[in-house]
Amino acid sequence: MANQGIEISLAGKVALITGAARGLGAEIAATFSRAGAAVMIADILDDQGRQTAAAIQANGGRAAFIRQDVTREADWETAVAETVRQLGGLDIVVNNAGIEICALVENTELKDFQRILDINVTGVFLGLKAACKAMKPGGAAGRGGAIINLSSVAGLRGFSGLSAYCGSKGAVKLLTKAAAVEFGFMNYGIRVNSIHPGLIPTDMGNAVLKGFVAAGLGKDAATVQQAFERGTPLGMKGAPSDIAKAALFLASDQSPWVTGAELVVDGGTTAT
């Protein structure tokens, strides 16, 4: 018998994705929609967020946009409530919103360090809190589901010039594990996992290359790119779709016994 491919479906599921106006978040939203999910695009970028939602709708998907600052607990409560109200439930939350600043430790401004922690760590914590309340038995959605936190290879190893970012993404890794253990033992029916992308050619990824140059860690963006290439066994061929496919697996019923896991999508960077 010929091997049959497994088509991953999110039919009947509802997803809230932060930082989804562009980049990885937008790709994850589009991928989830193609798999059958209704998606709430959450971001502070109003115009781009609405455009992303409209593009999904134009392709026959169900999508809505809400303005959300992930550092504000009230925004999280509103985003969750509106997702349930407008789209009929909440089964998947993707904590994707984040920022990255490249600077040597000695040159990193305290305000920049604190801003990275506020968005990358506090934002994920508030997402876990709000999602858990809604998704657990007796919550506004109450069907359980999956929470996916975007960490990074910088949450697994150190990189010069990315101390603040490494610190924040390392925190996301362990927040994920702590929530996975807690939600599992509490029988909430909520799985929590993290994805750890390598350098992906998005607006943020391209800004990282320029940031290394500005920090004096490379002659130009091409030189920095070549350095990453040398340290990546499969080469710098990663695309937003690679991360979206990983998120699709973790969001779906194909991963029912996967929780507290680190799914690394980096072409082998952290294996060297």
N, C-alpha and C positions, 0 to 999 in steps of 0.2 A: 504494500500500500504506500502511495506517495505521502510524504510528510505534508501535513496540513498546517498552514500558518495560523497563529493565534491572533485574532484581531482584538485589540484591547478596546473595550467599550466603556464609556461613562454615561450611557443613556439613562436618563432619569435623575442624574446627579446635578447638584448645584455647587459651583465653585466661586470663592471670593479670592481674588489675586491682587496683592498690593504691588505698587510700582509697575503696573501693567500697561501704562500708556505707551511704552516703547521698550526696545531691547528684549532681554530675556523674558520679562513679564508679559509683553505683548505676544511673543512667540508661544509661550506656555498657554495663554488664553486662547489663541487661535487653534492650537493643537487640541486642547480640551474640547473646544467647540466642535471641531471635526469629529471627535470621538463621541459626541452626543450630549455633552454637558451644557447647561446654561451657565454663563459666566458674568460675574460682576467685576468690572474694571475699576480698580481703586487707585487713585494717584492724586498728586497735587498739581499735575499738569493738565489743566482743564481741557484745552483745545485738543491736545494730542490724545487724551483719554477718550474724549467723545468720538474722535476720528477712529480710534481703534475699535470701540464698540460698534460704530456705524459700519466699519468694514466687515466685522463678523456678521452683523445683521444682513448686510448685502449678500453674503455668501450663504444665507439661509439659517444662520445660527441665532440663538437667543442670547442677548447681551444687554447690559446696562452699564452706565458709568456713575460713579459717585466720587466726589472730591473727599480725599482722606489724608490727613496728616497722621502718620503712624505713631508719632510720639505723643499724641493726645488721646487719653482714654475715652473721652466723650466721642471722638471721631470713630473710634473702634466700635463703641456701642451702637452708634448710628449706622455704621457700615454693615454690621452684622444684622441689625434689625431690618434695614432696608433690603438687604439681600434676601432675607426670609420673606419679607412682605412682597417684594416685586417679582422674585423668581421662584418662590414657593418652597424654600428650604435652605439648608446649608449642610453639605456633605464633605466639602474639601476646602481647606484654607491653605493658600500658598503665601508664606511670608517672604516675599521677594524684594521689597523695597530696601534700598541700601545705598550708601555712598562710600567713596574711597578717596583718600588723600595720601599723596606720596611725599614724604619728607623724612630726613634723618631725625633720630630721636632728639638730638640737641637743638634742632630747628623747628620741631613741632610745637605749634602754639597750643596752650592749654584749651582754649576755646574750640580749636579744631578737634582735639582729642575727645573732648566732651561731646561735641556734636556727632562724631562718628559713633560713640557709644550710645548716645541718645537714639539715633535713628536705627542703627544696626542691631543693638541689643535690647534697649527698652522697647523699641517697636515690635520686636519678636516676642518679648515677654507679654506685652499687652495683647498681642494677637493670640497667643496661647491662652491667656486668661479669658478673653472675650469669646473665642471659638469654643473653648471647653464648656463654658456656661450654656451656650446655645446648642451644642451638638450632643452633650451627654443626655442620658435618659431623663425625661422631664423638662428638658430645655426647650427653647422656642422651636428648634428643629427636631432634636431628640432622636436622631437616627444613627448617631455615632458617625464614623467616617475617618478621614485622613487629614493630617496637618503636615505640610512639607515646608521646611525651613531652608532657605538658601544660605549656606555657609560658603566655603571657598577652600581651595588648596591652601590658602593663607590661614585657614583655621586648623591646619594639620602640621604645618612646618613654618619656620621663620623665613622672612625675606627682608633684606636690607631696604630701608626706605618705606616699609609698610608696617611699622610697629603698631600703630594705632589700629590699623585695619586688621592685622593678625590678631591682636588682642580681642577685637570685637567679634571676629568670626570664630575664634576659639571658644568664646563665651557662647555663641550660638550653638556650637557643637554640643556642649555639655548641657545647655538649657534643653536642647532636644532630647538628650538621653534622660534627664531628670523627669521631664514631662512624660516621656514614653513609659517610664517605670511607674510613675504615679497614676497615670490614666489607665494603664493596664491593670494594676492591682486594685484600682477603684471600680473596675468593671464598667468603664465609661464607653467601651466600644470604639475608642479613638486611638488610631495608630499615629505615631509621630516619628518622622525621619528627616534627615538632612541630606542635601545634595552639595557636593564640593566641586564646583567647576574649576577647570584651569582657565587660562586667559582666553577669552572669547572675543571676537571682533565685533563689539557693540560700541556705542558711544562711550560707555564707561571703560571698556577694555582699551580702546584707543587712547583715552585720556590717561590711562595708567602708563602707557609707553611714553607719552609726553611728560608725565610726572617724574619718571625716572631720569629723564634728561634734565629737567628743571632742578632736580635734587643733586645733580652732578654724578649720577650713577651710569651715565652712558653718553656717548658723543652725540647721537641723534636717535630718532625713533627706530630707524632701520637697524642700527647697531643693537639696540635693546631687543628688538624682535628676533634678531639672529641669536642672541644669547639665550632667549627662551627656547628657540628652535633647537639649539644644541642640547638643551636639558630635557627635551621631550621626545621619548623614543618613537612615538608615532607621528612626530612633527606637529606643527601648529596648524592643524586642520580642523579644529573644533569649531562648531557652528551653533547658533542659538537652538537649532532643531535638536542637537544632541542632548542639550539640557532639558528641553521640553519633553523629549521621549522618556528620559529618566523620570521626570515628574509624572508623566502619564502612567508609567508602571506603578509608582508608589501611590498614586491617587486611586488606582483601580482595584477591582476585586481579584486581580491576578497576584496581589501581594498581601494576602490576608494574615500571614504569620511574620510579616516584616515590620518591626518597630524598634526604635532606638538605633537604627542603622545609619552608617555613613556611606552614601553612594557617591563614589569618586568618579568624576568624568573629566579626565585631564590628559588623556593621551599618554599616560605613564609618567608624568612629571614627578609625582610623589613616590613612585616606585624606584627611582634611581638613588 
